[in-house]
Amino acid sequence: MVSGGIGFWEGEQGYAFGVSGVTENNKYVYKVALTGNSQGDFGGGASVGYQWK
């Protein structure tokens, strides 16, 4: 999955972009995200999860 968003607060802008998915055996879920704003700040994050079935 690919996702994106934008937000506004007190004259400033923020935006985000992310990618997530599941491995072929449906056991692991992964997510990666990047963020930024109109002040020139940037951030990011990543995670991995395991599904019991």
C-alpha positions in Angstrom: 0.0 0.0 0.0 1.1 3.5 -0.7 -0.3 6.5 1.2 0.2 10.2 1.5 -1.3 13.2 3.4 -1.0 16.9 3.8 -2.1 19.1 6.7 -2.2 22.8 7.6 -1.9 24.5 11.0 -1.5 28.2 11.8 -0.1 29.1 8.3 2.3 26.1 8.1 2.1 23.0 6.0 3.0 19.4 6.8 3.1 16.4 4.6 3.7 12.7 4.8 4.3 9.7 2.5 4.3 6.1 3.5 4.6 2.6 2.2 3.4 -0.6 3.9 3.0 -4.2 2.9 2.9 -7.8 4.0 5.3 -10.6 3.0 4.1 -13.4 0.7 3.5 -15.8 3.7 1.5 -13.2 5.5 3.7 -13.4 8.6 5.5 -10.1 8.5 4.1 -6.6 8.1 6.4 -3.6 7.3 5.9 0.1 7.2 8.1 3.0 6.2 7.1 6.7 6.4 8.7 10.1 5.6 7.5 13.4 6.9 8.3 17.1 6.3 6.9 20.6 6.8 7.1 24.1 5.4 9.8 25.0 7.9 12.3 22.6 6.2 12.1 19.9 9.0 12.1 16.3 7.9 11.5 13.0 9.7 10.9 9.4 9.2 10.1 6.1 10.7 10.0 2.4 10.1 8.5 -0.6 11.7 8.1 -4.4 11.3 5.5 -6.6 12.8 4.8 -10.3 13.1 1.4 -11.9 12.8 0.4 -15.1 14.6 -2.1 -17.2 12.8 
